[in-house]
């Protein structure tokens, strides 16, 4: 159960959150995370920057690689909600999240994702040498910037224990929490 109340109707929303809520409901884009974020419009607005970052990431690396990258970040960070969204998205692309072969650029993106989550101060230079085979500096900035936004989203959902959205409930058993933090004190 979430640690904060969700905005469940336009009457519960305050100020600019009312308009945002109505727009999300009318476009079918309301999620439990957004229902929680709408408790504070400034925070909601800041987190909606994720979509700008996502669009740029897809433009640079493509839908499949972006989904693989976001999935690697979210599963390494053990965010149940985000992991399930990307498990669903991988399946929609015809990819089995538990067993697929990386395309040429996806392997370094997944390695980068895992390392950024585990220890961003220890990302090896060799990763950037590999990234530069596919991307320029501007694109690398967007790739790393997206990771930062994805991690913020993971942390928001995990800390506040945002409930899994209804559409993801049938696959909830597919989430496997990361265990790499088990021995960190």
Residue pairs with C-beta under 8 A, 6 or more apart in sequence:
1 161
1 163
2 32
2 36
2 160
2 161
2 162
2 163
3 159
3 160
3 161
4 36
4 39
4 160
5 36
5 39
6 32
6 35
6 36
6 163
7 13
7 17
7 21
7 35
7 36
7 38
7 39
8 35
9 21
10 18
10 21
10 22
10 25
13 20
13 21
13 38
14 41
15 41
16 41
16 45
17 38
17 39
17 40
17 41
17 44
20 38
20 41
20 44
21 30
21 38
24 30
24 34
31 165
32 81
32 162
32 163
32 164
32 165
33 47
33 81
33 153
33 156
33 157
33 162
34 44
36 156
36 160
36 162
37 43
37 44
37 47
37 156
38 44
47 152
47 153
47 156
49 149
50 149
50 150
50 152
50 153
53 142
53 145
53 146
53 149
54 66
54 70
54 146
56 142
56 146
57 66
57 69
57 142
57 143
57 146
58 66
60 135
60 139
60 142
60 143
61 69
61 105
61 109
61 134
61 135
61 139
61 143
63 93
64 93
64 95
64 103
64 106
65 103
65 105
65 106
65 109
66 146
67 86
67 89
67 90
67 93
67 95
68 90
68 95
68 102
68 106
68 109
68 110
69 106
69 109
69 110
69 112
69 113
69 143
69 146
69 147
70 82
70 86
70 89
70 113
70 146
70 150
71 83
71 86
71 87
71 89
71 90
71 97
72 109
72 110
72 113
72 114
73 82
73 113
73 116
73 117
73 147
73 150
73 151
73 154
74 82
74 83
74 85
74 86
74 150
74 154
75 83
75 86
75 176
75 178
76 113
76 114
76 117
76 118
76 178
76 180
77 117
77 151
77 154
77 155
77 158
77 178
78 154
78 158
78 177
78 178
78 181
79 153
79 154
79 155
79 157
79 158
80 157
80 158
80 164
80 172
80 175
80 177
81 157
81 158
81 162
81 163
81 164
81 165
81 168
82 150
82 153
82 154
82 157
83 175
84 164
84 168
84 171
84 172
84 174
84 175
85 165
85 168
86 97
87 97
87 171
87 174
87 175
88 167
88 168
88 171
90 96
90 97
90 100
91 97
91 171
97 174
98 174
102 110
104 134
105 134
108 127
108 130
108 131
108 134
109 143
111 127
112 123
112 127
112 131
112 143
112 144
112 147
113 147
115 122
115 123
115 124
115 127
116 123
116 144
116 147
116 148
116 151
117 147
117 151
118 180
128 140
131 140
131 143
132 140
135 143
156 162
164 172
